[in-house]
Amino acid sequence: MRDTLLALAHFPKDKLDKVDTEAFLIAAKKCRGWVLTMTTAANSGHPGGSMSSMEMYLVTYAVSNLRRERVEETDRDYVVISHGHTAPAAYSALAYLGFFDPLELLGNFRRTGSPFQGHVERSVPGIDWGSGNLGQGLAAGVGYALAQKKRRGEGHVFVLMGDGEQTKGQVSEARRIAAKEGLDNVTALVDFNHIQISGFVEDVMPVQYKRLWEIDGWQVYECDGHDPSDIYSALRKAYEDDGPSVVFCNTVMGKGVSFMEGIPDYHGKALNKEQYLRAMEELGEDPSILEEALRVRRGPLPEGRRVSVSAPSIQTGHPFTYSRETKTDNRSAFGKALANIGELNYKEGSSSTPILVFDCDLASSVKVDEFANKCPEWFVETGIQEHATATVSGAASCGGVIALWADFGVFGLTEVYNQQRLNDINKTNLKLFLTHVGLDVGEDGMTHQCIDYCGLLRNLFGWKLTVPIDPNQTDRITRWALSEAGNICVAMGRSKVPILTREGEDTPFYGENYVFRYGAIDLIRDGRHASVFAMGHMVYRAVQARELLEKHGLSLRVYGVSCPLSIDEKAIEEAAELGPIFTFEDHHAGTGLGREIVSKVQSLGLRCRVKPLGVWRYGDSGPFDEVFEAMGLSSKALAECVLKELEK
């Protein structure tokens, strides 16, 4: 029976015959029994929606060319699951199609340490996107589809969704991006069983489900979600049409078990032993498999798929070096370096890995407009739709392209924190360039002053954060980030920044011989009485404070920090031996560099005073120098603070 299903990749038949249909129905009955077995064994899970989605999963995986041996390939079909709580159905379909041993699944679902987690995760072969937060799956599917298009690949992307999540704004954003980009290689399927946790979808939040998709430019199909032949025919039409398509599959919650059908309670409620026996009898499946599952559950844990992130293969070119006389800002240096890298690789055409740069209506402000002019096919304008863009760009980075998203700090991270958290969970390879961070946006006021980015990224486990000190370092960090594996955030202000030079020289500090190393702390100026660790563009203000202190016969050591979440302990130990330590940043003092330095001093058991200077309230709206002064973060304020502390 399994071979019959596996032979249907890419729709070799106009329609299913009786043998094909019967094979699907037998598989669906078997898999429903597995759903009930694994959720009962775990005493946890979502059986109702898994039962209603079963035929959708089996037909989708069968018609795709995603097979166990192709999981690690890039140019293939992708299956993205948005209603991740239906993991029992997804895992059962994959087990039936030979991705792993069914008994291994049944005994280890929702078991601590098992790859078969309660919501779908990429640790399971055949799962292309870990989800659970509803409404994000379509955007992930659009990201994969966009990557295939830009790579000139033939892969098709199928996105399976629930009906309750159709009201979420990110779904609408993703639909519009797919239509704008002409993605005829993406098909969504909606499990339309009319039930969500709180009751019937029409009562919880009524919307015109199908009309929403039509308005956003999608072709809409409809089928009986429990008739494999009908699903196959609808999917075939969607697969062959010339735009993005959605198939509404009319289903029944808890399908196959009479006392579960159409009952909202079984959305997230496992059956007890008595109910399980009744259900298995109705399905005609052997209930003794539950005892086998419980036996396996007491045995060794299975190993899941290890998702690895590779460094992109890309030409990064040669850094530009700005002289002391140059008047520019870090974001402009980023934009110039990006355009240079883009042009170098764009010339290679199809032989080069595409660099997709995503923009949310801010191209000239975040300085990606020059890249857009030089590499138009690689520039993706998504409009003011940050939630979907965060997920689209993250998923695209898993689909064989280099993905970069540039946006203001409050939009690219603060507003879409959950999306960036799921990018972290999914081990994406996104390059996030944030501009207008800190108090530097001045007149834009407190709503636009991103003063929490260090704290937000510290809460995640896989992101790296860099905060460039001047345009020369920005150029080199940009080239490093684009060639490095993993999620990387580069955060910059808006205003022009002096070119940092070596003491007593006109030679740029981050000049020709400088190579960026993540985690390194740079000794900008040596000193004898105290030390200050300054972050990003605050370094030049710290140098100015040092010059003011020299008039008082005091010598301040200045350290430049560009990686606030990865602190070089040796520099902290050296500073502690010298005397008091100051930190200097236009970031929330309790979650930024100051917090990190205090934590390091404590963990290392060092004995020295630490005085954090940072943002302690929401900032004012005004010229940035005045805002810094009002917040006590001017060069003069730092010098006065050091002088006062040393007088104690």
C-alpha angles and dihedrals in degrees: 000000000000092000089054090058095043091055092065099075112141095004105283090178131056089227139351120270125217093270092053093046093049091050090055094047092051090049092048092052091049092047093048088056089052091050091055093043097052095043092047091047089051092038084222142077145076110287100161099064091036090059093049093047097048101102090043091057096045095048094043095051090043096053093044120080091231105126134164093260092050100051094106095045122104102206102063140087119293130212115203120189117206100176091060094176088077087073092128090063094044093048092046092052091049092048091050090051092053104260091128143342112293093217090053087057098043094052097044107041110132090356115145109261094014122126088224095084126178092261122037115278134181089244085083114077109245096030108110099181132028110226142163102135098091122234099036102087098081091054090051090051090050089052092054092045092050091050091052091050094049091046089050088237126157097224121130123210123218119194119196116202143174125238097236093063093056090092094063118110095225090063090058091047091052092048091054094048091051092050094046092050093046094236103183088164097074127083125179125202121200121205096220101192093137094230134109133163096282096044136274117004092229089060099040096052117342116209136158094258101185095035091058091060093046092050090052092054103262126136108240125212131176134204146161101274093209096050108084091197092054092047091049093051094047092047091049091055091047091048092053102042123099101247144035112302140194129203118205107210111201105217144161123240110242092012115192100029115079099212092049099046115112094355116130092204091075094059090096106002124103120217121253120232095270093048090046092056091050092048095048090050090055091049092047091234128139110259093197088082087079091069089050090051092050090050091052089047089064093050134077120312119254122240117244132208114290109225111209130190118218128206110252119253103233144138107245097182126207122312121250115235119213119208125227091261093059116112110201143117132246095249091056090050088051092050093049093049092046093051090049092051091045094051092049092054099034090062089062090065117190093001092066128077106250117248106213114199114195123205133185101205094293103095097133093043096049091039101239093120093095090054089049091055094048098039106028095162091056097048116094118193109196101172125224093332106115099161095058093038092057091055097037092053092044094051092043088059088060091050100069104277134099106249124200126176121189121192144135113289095246091053103037096048117002095049096042101035094133091052091051089047090056090047086057092049091049092050094235124178100228125156108209117192113191122192131183093041125158125008091316092099086071108170094038088074136209098323090062100036103102102205099153107059096108092052093047094050092043087063090061125073107215107038123104119207128203127181109192118223101209140352094274093055090042091058092051094044090051092055091045094050094051092053097041126092122244139025111323129181121199112192123198140170128232107240131084114272127206116247106254114232135188115268112282092000140093090222112118111247091220094041138133098315097044119111118187116236118187111242097018119134115209123220099223098174128005122227145174109217111042142349134233125197108205126188126223117314091002088078095082089052089052089053089051089051089052090056090051091051092052087069087063093049093254127131118210121197111220123206121190114218119195098158106052094173094053109051123188103233093202091065091051092051092049092050093048091056090055099053140264119010124220127191121206124195143133090231133096102293093218097054106027138063093318093057090048094051093047090050092050093049090052096045091049092050092235122164110221140106117261121198114187116204113193146112113321101171139015109290132248128250110251145088107327095241090055091047090052091050092049089052093049093247103117122117089253091052092052092049091050091049092052092046092051093047094049091050092061 
